[in-house]
């Protein structure tokens, strides 16, 4: 191993862990948004639930594109920005639910 570089098994382990964590997080966020969309009394949070689903779809699309295009830097940067957008959408949904 050179300074700052990981061996291939370490990179594969990090990549697999990221995918599994992303799968769990995506499932939890999608279920939360769908729960809000299906509840009648939460109509004020519906727009934010749709925004969360949109941000989640965008993030998944960018992540898949990164793998297919061999991790270009510009897509990695977009994936980080997508994570920030996803966090903001999640916080907006939570805030709209907590003011009820």
C-alpha positions in Angstrom: 0.0 0.0 0.0 1.3 3.4 -0.9 0.7 6.5 1.2 -2.9 7.7 0.7 -3.9 4.7 -1.5 -5.9 1.7 -0.4 -5.5 -1.8 -1.6 -8.3 -3.2 -3.8 -10.0 -5.3 -1.1 -10.2 -2.2 1.1 -11.8 -0.2 -1.7 -14.3 -2.9 -2.4 -15.2 -3.2 1.2 -15.8 0.6 1.4 -17.8 0.5 -1.8 -20.0 -2.4 -0.6 -20.6 -0.8 2.8 -21.6 2.4 1.1 -24.1 0.6 -1.2 -25.6 -1.3 1.7 -26.0 1.8 3.8 -27.5 3.7 0.9 -30.0 0.9 0.3 -31.1 1.0 4.0 -31.3 4.8 4.0 -33.2 4.9 0.7 -35.7 2.4 2.0 -36.2 4.3 5.2 -36.6 7.7 3.5 -38.9 6.3 0.8 -41.1 4.6 3.4 -41.3 7.8 5.4 -42.3 9.8 2.4 -44.8 7.3 1.2 -46.3 7.2 4.7 -46.8 11.0 4.6 -48.4 10.8 1.1 -50.8 8.1 2.2 -52.0 9.8 5.4 -55.0 12.1 5.0 -54.2 14.3 7.9 -50.8 15.2 6.7 -51.7 17.1 3.5 -49.5 20.1 4.5 -46.4 17.9 4.3 -47.2 16.3 0.9 -45.2 18.7 -1.2 -42.2 18.1 1.1 -42.7 14.3 0.8 -42.6 14.6 -3.0 -39.5 16.7 -2.8 -37.9 14.0 -0.6 -38.7 11.3 -3.2 -37.4 13.5 -6.0 -34.1 14.2 -4.2 -33.8 10.5 -3.4 -34.4 9.5 -7.0 -31.8 12.1 -8.2 -29.3 10.8 -5.7 -29.8 7.2 -6.7 -29.5 8.1 -10.4 -26.2 10.0 -9.8 -24.9 7.0 -7.7 -25.7 4.5 -10.4 -24.2 6.8 -13.1 -21.0 7.1 -11.0 -20.6 3.3 -11.1 -21.3 3.0 -14.8 -18.9 5.8 -15.7 -16.1 4.6 -13.4 -16.4 7.3 -10.8 -15.5 10.6 -12.6 -14.8 13.5 -10.2 -17.6 15.7 -11.5 -20.2 13.0 -10.7 -18.6 12.4 -7.3 -19.1 16.1 -6.6 -22.7 16.0 -7.9 -23.3 13.0 -5.6 -22.0 15.0 -2.6 -24.3 17.9 -3.6 -27.2 15.4 -4.0 -26.5 14.2 -0.5 -26.8 17.7 0.8 -30.1 18.2 -1.1 -31.4 15.0 0.3 -30.6 16.0 3.8 -32.3 19.4 3.3 -35.4 17.7 1.9 -35.5 15.3 4.8 -35.2 18.1 7.3 -37.9 20.1 5.6 -40.2 17.1 5.8 -39.4 16.6 9.5 -40.0 20.2 10.2 -43.3 20.3 8.5 -44.4 17.2 10.6 -43.1 18.6 13.9 -45.2 21.8 13.6 -48.4 19.9 13.6 
